[in-house]
Amino acid sequence: MEYKKIGETYYIRVDRDDEIIANILDVCKKESIPSAVFSGIGGCKNAELQVFIPKTGSFETETIEGMLELVSLNGNVVSGDDGQLYHHTHALFTFKKDGQHGMAGGHLKSTTVLYTAEIELRPTIGGSIGRKFDTETGTGFWNFN
């Protein structure tokens, strides 16, 4: 992984066999970024996608593998009260399976790069956004306090 800051934006190239979310969080730690939004594209070899099931109050996870075109990656990073960084990320992948084109998307837990991924990370300017834990869903939401 390499990255460069231009203006207030960080441009991150994630390399083969690297996990994208871990690298985004790593840049935030190294650069002392408490909250940000990001987007990106790339080529991946696997992804763990999740969907929240309100009835059970839990996430279902599905792993997809193969040549996955990451056609859309959107997310944010926020800080908890303890300073820990959390991400909320959604992604859409396209792929070919059994001669047919397919798509899969949802909440992204993790994804590993096959060739490269290009990420634009935009820190929050003039303040930061925290994380408020929600007991109903077991996840965190933006906290503006």
C-alpha positions in Angstrom: 0.0 0.0 0.0 1.1 3.5 -0.8 -0.6 6.8 -0.3 -0.2 10.5 -1.0 -1.9 13.5 0.4 -2.9 16.2 -2.2 -4.7 19.2 -0.7 -6.9 17.7 2.1 -7.5 14.4 0.3 -5.5 11.2 0.6 -5.1 8.9 -2.4 -4.4 5.3 -1.5 -3.3 2.5 -3.7 -3.9 -0.9 -2.1 -1.8 -3.7 -3.6 -2.2 -7.4 -4.4 -3.1 -9.5 -1.4 -3.8 -6.5 0.9 -7.1 -6.1 2.7 -8.7 -2.7 1.8 -10.5 -1.8 5.0 -7.4 -2.5 7.2 -5.3 -0.3 4.9 -7.8 2.6 5.1 -7.9 2.4 8.9 -4.1 2.2 8.9 -3.8 5.5 7.0 -6.3 7.1 9.4 -4.2 5.9 12.4 -0.9 7.0 10.8 -2.3 10.4 9.8 -4.4 11.0 13.0 -7.6 11.2 11.1 -10.5 10.7 13.5 -13.3 10.7 10.9 -13.5 10.6 7.1 -15.5 9.4 4.1 -14.0 7.3 1.3 -14.8 5.8 -2.1 -12.9 3.6 -4.5 -12.7 1.0 -7.2 -10.4 -2.0 -7.9 -10.0 -5.7 -8.6 -10.4 -8.1 -5.7 -10.2 -11.8 -5.2 -12.6 -12.3 -2.3 -15.1 -10.3 -0.2 -17.1 -10.8 2.9 -20.5 -9.1 2.5 -23.0 -8.8 5.2 -26.7 -7.9 5.5 -28.4 -7.0 8.8 -31.5 -9.1 9.6 -33.7 -7.0 11.9 -35.8 -10.0 13.0 -32.7 -11.8 14.5 -30.7 -8.6 15.3 -27.7 -10.1 13.6 -25.7 -9.9 10.4 -25.6 -12.7 7.9 -22.2 -13.0 6.1 -21.5 -14.4 2.7 -18.1 -14.8 1.1 -17.6 -14.4 -2.6 -14.5 -15.4 -4.5 -13.0 -15.1 -8.0 -12.2 -12.2 -10.2 -14.3 -9.5 -8.6 -14.5 -6.1 -10.1 -15.0 -3.6 -7.3 -17.3 -1.1 -9.1 -18.3 0.9 -6.1 -16.9 1.3 -2.6 -18.4 3.9 -0.3 -17.9 4.3 3.4 -16.9 6.3 6.4 -14.6 6.1 9.4 -15.5 7.4 12.8 -14.0 7.3 16.3 -15.5 5.7 19.3 -15.3 7.2 22.8 -12.2 5.1 23.4 -10.5 6.5 20.3 -10.8 3.2 18.4 -11.6 3.7 14.7 -14.7 2.1 13.2 -15.8 1.8 9.5 -19.2 1.6 7.9 -18.7 0.4 4.3 -20.9 -0.7 1.4 -19.6 -2.2 -1.8 -20.8 -3.5 -5.1 -18.9 -6.2 -7.0 -19.4 -7.6 -10.5 -18.1 -11.0 -11.6 -18.6 -13.8 -14.1 -19.8 -17.2 -13.0 -20.9 -20.1 -15.2 -20.7 -17.9 -18.2 -23.0 -15.3 -16.8 -22.3 -11.9 -15.4 -23.4 -11.4 -11.8 -23.4 -8.7 -9.1 -23.2 -8.8 -5.3 -23.2 -6.1 -2.8 -24.0 -4.9 0.6 -22.3 -4.1 3.9 -18.6 -4.9 3.4 -16.8 -6.6 6.2 -13.5 -7.1 4.3 -12.1 -7.6 0.8 -8.7 -8.7 -0.5 -7.1 -7.1 -3.5 -6.3 -9.3 -6.6 -4.6 -6.6 -8.7 -5.0 -3.1 -7.3 -7.5 -0.9 -5.6 -7.6 2.9 -5.7 -9.2 4.7 -2.8 -9.9 8.4 -2.2 -10.0 9.2 1.5 -11.5 12.6 2.5 -11.0 13.5 6.2 -13.7 15.6 8.0 -12.5 19.2 8.0 -13.2 21.5 11.0 -14.3 18.8 13.4 -14.9 15.1 13.7 -17.7 12.7 13.9 -17.9 10.2 16.7 -19.7 6.9 17.1 -22.8 6.2 19.2 -23.5 2.5 20.0 -27.0 1.3 19.2 -28.2 -1.5 21.4 -31.0 -2.6 19.1 -28.7 -3.3 16.2 -25.5 -3.9 18.0 -23.8 -1.4 15.7 -22.7 2.2 15.8 -24.2 5.3 14.3 -22.8 8.8 13.8 -22.6 10.9 17.0 -22.3 14.6 16.6 -21.7 15.5 20.2 
